[in-house]
Amino acid sequence: WVCFHSLGLAHHAQKRRAEIDFALITHHGIFTLEVKGGRLKRRAGVWYSVDKHDALHQLNESPLTQAATAMFALQKRIRAHFKNTPQADALFGYGVLTPDITFDLDSPESSRDLVYDRRDTEKPFTTYINRLAAFARTAEARQKRPALKPDAINELADFLRGDFDFIPSPELVIDDVRKQLHDLTKEQPIVLDVLQD
């Protein structure tokens, strides 16, 4: 498994820039995870996080919507980049982690399978990911997606946040040296005039 914290999304259907709290690549598939610590509250359809001083902080959308829209944006980008490969055919899912509270929301907008809450903290984290994978499989029209092999996981990880080292081209370095020589040559008569004075 490979996990990325704070994975930026330059392309998102509803936001100019978005961020995934955690992107997790497993043999099951790829999951976007939104984390909300402390209290959560919904009043008149609006979601809030509540800090330790009982101050309300309005959220632009529900944590579930945030995780789902991030998943769809990531899915679109991966499928476009990895056309006709196992990575493009991977299972995609999303979830919300609320480790400080018991998230007992019985609503069409939520499912217990999507939420990791206080009740899950004593169990292995893999139990939650297995639950997410099962939920994602049942939510799709296509039930069977192939498991991601280690090479495919590594290629996805490299695509999402691979290492790089961009080096200026030799032509650019030479042009910069030429410009410096030209500027210094232009300054020479001024320096000589100052010395003569």
C-alpha positions in Angstrom: 0.0 0.0 0.0 1.0 3.6 -0.6 -0.5 6.6 1.1 -0.1 10.2 0.3 -1.0 13.0 2.7 -2.4 16.3 1.3 -2.4 15.4 -2.4 -3.3 18.4 -4.4 -5.7 18.3 -7.3 -5.1 20.9 -10.0 -8.2 19.7 -11.9 -11.5 19.5 -10.1 -15.0 19.8 -11.5 -16.2 22.2 -8.8 -13.1 23.8 -7.3 -10.3 25.8 -8.8 -7.9 23.8 -6.6 -8.7 20.9 -4.3 -6.8 18.7 -1.9 -7.2 15.1 -0.8 -6.4 14.6 2.9 -5.1 11.1 2.2 -4.9 9.2 -1.1 -4.5 5.5 -0.5 -3.4 3.0 -3.2 -4.0 -0.6 -2.3 -4.4 -3.9 -4.0 -8.2 -3.3 -3.8 -7.9 0.0 -5.6 -7.6 3.8 -5.0 -9.3 5.6 -2.1 -9.7 9.2 -1.2 -10.0 9.8 2.5 -11.3 13.0 4.2 -10.4 13.4 7.9 -12.4 15.5 10.3 -11.2 15.6 13.9 -13.2 16.9 16.8 -17.0 17.5 16.6 -19.1 17.6 13.5 -22.5 19.3 13.3 -25.1 19.9 10.7 -27.7 22.6 11.1 -30.3 23.5 8.5 -28.4 21.4 6.0 -25.1 23.2 6.6 -22.1 21.3 8.0 -19.9 22.7 10.7 -16.8 21.6 12.5 -16.8 22.6 16.1 -13.5 23.5 17.9 -12.6 23.0 21.5 -14.0 26.5 22.4 -17.4 25.5 20.8 -16.8 27.9 17.9 -18.6 26.8 14.7 -16.6 26.7 11.5 -18.8 26.3 8.4 -17.8 23.7 5.9 -18.4 24.4 2.2 -19.8 20.9 1.7 -20.3 17.7 3.7 -17.1 15.6 4.3 -18.7 12.8 2.3 -19.3 15.1 -0.7 -15.7 16.4 -0.4 -14.2 12.9 -0.4 -16.5 11.8 -3.3 -15.8 14.8 -5.6 -12.1 14.4 -4.9 -12.4 10.7 -5.8 -14.1 11.5 -9.1 -11.5 14.1 -10.0 -8.7 11.7 -9.3 -10.4 8.9 -11.1 -10.8 11.1 -14.2 -7.2 12.1 -14.2 -5.8 8.6 -13.6 -8.0 7.0 -16.3 -7.0 9.6 -18.8 -3.3 9.1 -18.1 -3.3 5.3 -17.8 -5.6 4.4 -20.8 -5.9 0.7 -21.4 -3.9 -0.3 -18.4 -4.8 -2.0 -15.1 -4.5 1.4 -13.4 -7.3 2.8 -15.5 -9.4 -0.2 -14.6 -8.8 0.1 -10.8 -11.6 0.3 -8.3 -12.1 3.8 -6.9 -13.7 4.6 -3.5 -13.9 7.2 -0.9 -14.4 7.5 2.8 -14.5 9.9 5.8 -12.5 9.4 9.0 -13.9 10.9 12.3 -11.8 9.2 14.9 -12.9 11.5 17.8 -16.7 10.9 17.5 -19.2 8.2 16.9 -20.8 9.1 13.5 -24.3 7.8 13.9 -26.0 9.4 10.9 -28.8 7.2 9.5 -29.5 9.1 6.3 -29.6 8.5 2.5 -26.5 10.7 2.4 -24.3 8.4 4.4 -23.4 4.8 5.0 -21.7 3.3 8.0 -19.4 1.5 5.5 -18.0 4.9 4.4 -17.2 6.2 7.8 -14.3 5.3 10.1 -15.3 6.6 13.6 -14.5 6.1 17.3 -15.8 2.6 17.2 -13.1 1.6 14.6 -10.1 2.9 16.4 -9.6 -0.4 18.3 -9.6 -2.5 15.1 -6.9 -2.8 12.4 -7.2 0.0 9.8 -7.3 -2.7 7.1 -10.8 -3.7 8.4 -12.0 -0.2 7.4 -10.3 -0.3 4.0 -11.8 -3.7 3.3 -15.2 -2.3 4.2 -14.6 0.7 1.8 -13.6 -1.7 -1.0 -16.7 -3.8 -0.5 -18.9 -0.7 -0.5 -17.2 0.6 -3.7 -17.7 -2.7 -5.5 -21.4 -2.8 -4.7 -21.9 0.8 -5.7 -20.6 0.1 -9.2 -22.5 -1.5 -12.0 -19.5 -3.6 -12.7 -18.8 -5.8 -9.7 -15.3 -7.2 -10.6 -12.3 -5.0 -10.9 -8.8 -6.6 -11.0 -6.6 -6.3 -8.0 -3.7 -3.9 -8.4 -0.3 -5.6 -8.5 2.7 -4.0 -6.8 4.2 -2.7 -10.1 0.8 -1.0 -11.0 0.7 0.5 -7.4 4.3 1.8 -7.9 3.4 3.4 -11.2 0.4 5.1 -9.8 2.4 6.4 -6.8 5.1 7.7 -9.2 2.4 9.4 -11.3 0.7 11.0 -8.2 3.8 12.2 -6.5 6.9 10.9 -8.1 10.4 12.3 -7.6 11.9 14.7 -10.1 14.9 16.9 -10.7 14.5 19.5 -13.5 17.8 20.8 -14.7 18.2 23.9 -16.9 19.2 23.1 -20.5 22.8 23.8 -21.5 21.6 26.4 -24.1 19.9 28.3 -21.3 23.0 28.3 -19.1 25.1 29.5 -22.1 22.6 32.2 -22.9 22.7 33.4 -19.3 26.5 33.5 -19.3 26.5 35.4 -22.6 24.0 37.9 -21.1 26.2 38.4 -18.0 29.3 38.9 -20.2 27.4 41.4 -22.3 26.3 43.4 -19.2 29.8 43.3 -17.7 31.3 44.5 -21.0 28.8 47.4 -21.0 29.8 48.4 -17.4 33.6 48.4 -18.2 33.7 51.9 -19.7 31.8 53.3 -16.8 34.2 51.7 -14.3 37.2 52.9 -16.2 35.8 56.5 -16.4 35.2 56.4 -12.6 38.8 55.2 -12.0 40.2 57.8 -14.4 38.2 60.6 -12.5 
